[in-house]
């Protein structure tokens, strides 16, 4: 079993908790309140900006060209995702220019950027992988047996594609490449990122 597979399997309780979270279930059946999704779109756009920066920092630290190229390409993928969020924002009446990060968002982005600045590529990849792998998992689960037709169909479609899973696998490959052998710090970093994902959904669900 690879390191990335081990980390994912060791945190199945949290991936399942995210799948069963009322925010995600609301996306699944189309019942999520508009205010919750609008808040999520703004927060996720802010988060993705920090995520792209973390990729750039990690790329600058990559010890070989292959790692640099993968991180650079993954960062470009985030920019594409940000364009998707811009379309969401226009559809849901969200002004991304004036959106402010909430506590859960700030906690997550501060953790990612601190890890990227202060650690090597392996630990940074371990901090970033849960986001991509979790969204691929959620998208694929919500697309079964087929993608439903409602206001959040595009969200499910985006994250259930083979192309998105490929991005997740590329990031996982960096964990396997640079985060070996596994250490308690790597394991706790990965799990903390998973907890941040759950908190992210929770903050959107609780918005007033």
URTAMO-V171323 format. One line per field, one symbol per residue. ss: DSSP state (h for helix, s for strand, l for the rest). psi: psi as a letter, one per 20 degrees, with the letter a starting at -180 (. if undefined). Layout:
ss: ???
psi: ???
This chain:
ss: llhhhhhhhhlhhhhhhhhllhhhhhhhhllllhhhhhhhhhhhhhhhhhhhhhhhhhhhhlllhhhhhhhhhhhhhhhhhhhhhhhhhhhhllllllllllhhhhhhhhhhhhhhhhllhhhhhhhhhhhhhhhhhhhhhhllllllllllhhhhhhhhlhhhhhhhhhhhhhhhhhlllllhhhhhhhhhhhhhhhhhhhhhhlll
psi: prghgggghikhhhhhhghiqhghhhhgjjipqghghggggghhggghghghhhggghhhipirhggggghghhhhhhhghhhghhggghhjkpohhipqprghghgghggghhgghirrhghghhhhghgghghgggghgiipirproahjhhggggiiqhhhhggghghhhhghgilprprhggghgghghghhgghggghhhiq.
